[in-house]
Amino acid sequence: MLSNVITALKAPHIDIVEATLPAIRASTIVEFVPQTKAYRNQEALVDRIAEIIASYRICGPDDRYEDIYKPRLLENLRYFVSNSNEINFVVPAYPFKSPNHEDKVLGPDPDVGERLSLEHLNSLGARITQIYPGGAQITIVSDGCCYNDLLGVSDEETYRYTEGLHRIVDRLGLRHIRFADPFDLLDGAPSVPVSEEEYVSRIDDLKERLFKDCSGEKPQTLDHNATLTYRGYIKFLMSDLATFYQEKKMSKSAIKKHSAVVARAMIERGQVFSALVAAASPPHVRLSIHAGDNTNKLSVALLPQKRYSNFPVTPWHNTPCLEADQSSVSLGRKPSTATNGAPSYRICHDDLGLQFLCADVPMYGVIESDHQPELHPLYPFGLKVRVPRDLPMTRMRLDRVAELARVQSPILFEGLDSLQYTAETGEEFQRVAGRGLSLSLLHEGVAAVSAVASYFVQIPAEREDGDALVPFVEAAAALDDVRLRVLHRWQAGDAVVCDHRIVLPVHLSPSFLRVLRGD
């Protein structure tokens, strides 16, 4: 029930004080909003850079990138971006070629496998530089001196392998790759040997200083990532040292024991070397080419095709091959002599003179000639085919061009004469290839009048199954720097590749036949 009693309370005493409030400066307001916006923009940029980096990682079932590594990575990236500094990645890698030249690799020198992997690492820096003015560099610390004596590889061979990597980077203009030397890390740049002779005369002293306590005899407690690396070493040692084991006529138990000792020594030396890299390198993001759970270091693939393996594919343990059924160069054990219908292989050389194997199958015989066309695998996909200049179009095997286009694409034929191209040529190719591919003349752009024009085989936008996602265009959209990474070395005229969904400006030299996959 409501009360009808009114209670009177004494009002409290209130003192009113007049005071002038300080004026709000306009600059305070003007500066606050841009600062907040700048912070949001910086965070968005950091997130985008992290996405690019993560796209190169090896991610397995135990991957801890999202919950453990990514927060650390973001903090590192904030440091670089807030100071407008170049982002520095450091990866110990590229020691030397496997000593097993019979079964695993083509020889002691870098080959197409190394070239493609260096282009892949360079693309990481290129993609970041496209969105971040500070740019990015990948520093490769050659760790050959850590292991070469354990595997019977000479110091001379180790030095020449590293020099071969330098030549590839220089000739291709891979401006996001640089090298660091163990001598540099330990004693500074002036101490780096300038010749093979000097390197050989001084490397033993450096090894003694670094690895004097690493014998491989002491028992070790290995964490998860070190255990994965140890198992990988055991696997590779069984094949790397196969010839040595055969010559010594070692028993299975002796082989197992020797491999374990060497693997433990490699782990010990690797840990010492990693500590040196961490201490001597400027602020950096640490990468690893070994499988791991992405807690302390980010495991990255050296080729774009393979995303995870307990034993990641590395070019120095494998042979690059152009197969009959692979959409890009594959890395694997050196193919054995053809038996039971398996294809044989021929040794080829790319534009830099680097070796690779090509399956000796009719598909690669795209011209009728006494000489095989020169092949040059492209990164990240595709194949350049150089034919004899002014080869008549009638000598082109259009059926094989179409077959090759469905496996390797894009395909670029160098050396063709545009004056031989007619509407009948395109119609003939259409008849041979079917609806999946069509032959058209590329727009010459700013190419000189005297230059030979380009041809290309382009996929129509709509396919019979209604799926408009063209493999090449899809890949080009995902790899937004494809022009810089794949086409930047070509010359002359501008051209446009269009499938009604995307217009991709590319730079082609004036004499190429472009083939895009249509299945």
Secondary structure as the mmCIF struct_conf table of DSSP 4:
data_model
#
loop_
_struct_conf.conf_type_id
_struct_conf.id
_struct_conf.beg_label_comp_id
_struct_conf.beg_label_asym_id
_struct_conf.beg_label_seq_id
_struct_conf.end_label_comp_id
_struct_conf.end_label_asym_id
_struct_conf.end_label_seq_id
HELX_LH_PP_P HELX_LH_PP_P1 VAL A 5 ALA A 8
HELX_LH_PP_P HELX_LH_PP_P2 LYS A 10 HIS A 13
HELX_LH_PP_P HELX_LH_PP_P3 THR A 20 ARG A 25
HELX_RH_AL_P HELX_RH_AL_P1 ALA A 26 ALA A 54
TURN_TY1_P TURN_TY1_P1 SER A 55 TYR A 56
STRN STRN1 ARG A 57 ARG A 57
TURN_TY1_P TURN_TY1_P2 PRO A 61 ASP A 62
HELX_RH_PI_P HELX_RH_PI_P1 TYR A 65 TYR A 69
HELX_RH_AL_P HELX_RH_AL_P2 LYS A 70 SER A 82
TURN_TY1_P TURN_TY1_P3 ASN A 83 SER A 84
HELX_LH_PP_P HELX_LH_PP_P4 ASN A 85 GLU A 86
STRN STRN2 ILE A 87 ALA A 93
BEND BEND1 PRO A 99 PRO A 99
TURN_TY1_P TURN_TY1_P4 HIS A 101 LYS A 104
BEND BEND2 LEU A 106 LEU A 106
BEND BEND3 PRO A 108 ASP A 109
HELX_RH_AL_P HELX_RH_AL_P3 VAL A 112 ILE A 131
TURN_TY1_P TURN_TY1_P5 PRO A 133 GLY A 134
STRN STRN3 ALA A 136 SER A 142
HELX_RH_AL_P HELX_RH_AL_P4 GLY A 144 TYR A 147
HELX_RH_3T_P HELX_RH_3T_P1 ASN A 148 LEU A 150
TURN_TY1_P TURN_TY1_P6 LEU A 151 GLY A 152
HELX_RH_AL_P HELX_RH_AL_P5 ASP A 155 LEU A 172
TURN_TY1_P TURN_TY1_P7 GLY A 173 GLY A 173
TURN_TY1_P TURN_TY1_P8 ARG A 175 HIS A 176
STRN STRN4 ILE A 177 ALA A 180
HELX_RH_AL_P HELX_RH_AL_P6 PRO A 182 ASP A 187
HELX_RH_3T_P HELX_RH_3T_P2 ALA A 189 SER A 191
BEND BEND4 VAL A 192 VAL A 192
BEND BEND5 VAL A 194 SER A 195
HELX_RH_AL_P HELX_RH_AL_P7 GLU A 196 PHE A 211
TURN_TY1_P TURN_TY1_P9 LYS A 212 ASP A 213
BEND BEND6 GLY A 216 GLY A 216
BEND BEND7 LYS A 218 LYS A 218
HELX_RH_AL_P HELX_RH_AL_P8 HIS A 224 ASP A 240
TURN_TY1_P TURN_TY1_P10 LEU A 241 LEU A 241
HELX_RH_AL_P HELX_RH_AL_P9 ALA A 242 LYS A 248
TURN_TY1_P TURN_TY1_P11 LYS A 249 LYS A 249
HELX_RH_AL_P HELX_RH_AL_P10 LYS A 252 ALA A 280
BEND BEND8 SER A 281 SER A 281
HELX_LH_PP_P HELX_LH_PP_P5 PRO A 282 PRO A 282
BEND BEND9 PRO A 283 PRO A 283
STRN STRN5 VAL A 285 SER A 288
BEND BEND10 ILE A 289 HIS A 290
BEND BEND11 ASN A 294 LYS A 297
STRN STRN6 LEU A 298 SER A 299
STRN STRN7 VAL A 300 VAL A 300
BEND BEND12 LEU A 302 GLN A 305
BEND BEND13 ASN A 310 PHE A 311
HELX_RH_3T_P HELX_RH_3T_P3 PRO A 315 HIS A 317
BEND BEND14 ASN A 318 ASN A 318
STRN STRN8 THR A 319 LEU A 322
BEND BEND15 ALA A 324 ASP A 325
BEND BEND16 SER A 327 SER A 328
STRN STRN9 SER A 330 GLY A 332
BEND BEND17 ARG A 333 ARG A 333
HELX_LH_PP_P HELX_LH_PP_P6 LYS A 334 PRO A 335
TURN_TY1_P TURN_TY1_P12 ASN A 340 GLY A 341
HELX_LH_PP_P HELX_LH_PP_P7 ALA A 342 SER A 344
STRN STRN10 TYR A 345 HIS A 349
TURN_TY1_P TURN_TY1_P13 ASP A 351 LEU A 352
STRN STRN11 GLN A 355 ALA A 359
HELX_RH_3T_P HELX_RH_3T_P4 PRO A 362 TYR A 364
STRN STRN12 ILE A 367 ILE A 367
BEND BEND18 SER A 369 HIS A 371
HELX_LH_PP_P HELX_LH_PP_P8 GLN A 372 PRO A 373
STRN STRN13 GLU A 374 PRO A 377
BEND BEND19 TYR A 379 PHE A 381
STRN STRN14 LEU A 383 ARG A 386
TURN_TY1_P TURN_TY1_P14 ARG A 389 ASP A 390
HELX_RH_3T_P HELX_RH_3T_P5 MET A 393 ARG A 395
STRN STRN15 MET A 396 MET A 396
HELX_RH_AL_P HELX_RH_AL_P11 LEU A 398 ALA A 405
TURN_TY1_P TURN_TY1_P15 ARG A 406 VAL A 407
BEND BEND20 GLN A 408 GLN A 408
BEND BEND21 PRO A 410 PRO A 410
STRN STRN16 ILE A 411 GLU A 414
BEND BEND22 GLY A 415 GLY A 415
HELX_RH_3T_P HELX_RH_3T_P6 SER A 418 GLN A 420
HELX_RH_AL_P HELX_RH_AL_P12 ALA A 423 ALA A 433
TURN_TY1_P TURN_TY1_P16 ARG A 435 GLY A 436
STRN STRN17 SER A 438 LEU A 441
HELX_LH_PP_P HELX_LH_PP_P9 LEU A 442 HIS A 443
TURN_TY1_P TURN_TY1_P17 GLY A 445 VAL A 446
TURN_TY1_P TURN_TY1_P18 VAL A 449 SER A 450
BEND BEND23 ALA A 451 ALA A 451
STRN STRN18 TYR A 455 GLN A 458
BEND BEND24 ALA A 461 GLU A 462
TURN_TY1_P TURN_TY1_P19 GLU A 464 ASP A 465
BEND BEND25 GLY A 466 GLY A 466
HELX_RH_AL_P HELX_RH_AL_P13 PRO A 471 ALA A 478
BEND BEND26 LEU A 479 LEU A 479
TURN_TY1_P TURN_TY1_P20 ASP A 480 ASP A 481
HELX_RH_AL_P HELX_RH_AL_P14 VAL A 482 VAL A 482
HELX_RH_PI_P HELX_RH_PI_P2 ARG A 483 LEU A 487
TURN_TY1_P TURN_TY1_P21 HIS A 488 ARG A 489
BEND BEND27 ALA A 492 ALA A 492
STRN STRN19 ASP A 494 CYS A 498
BEND BEND28 HIS A 500 ARG A 501
STRN STRN20 VAL A 503 HIS A 507
BEND BEND29 PRO A 510 SER A 511
STRN STRN21 PHE A 512 VAL A 515
#
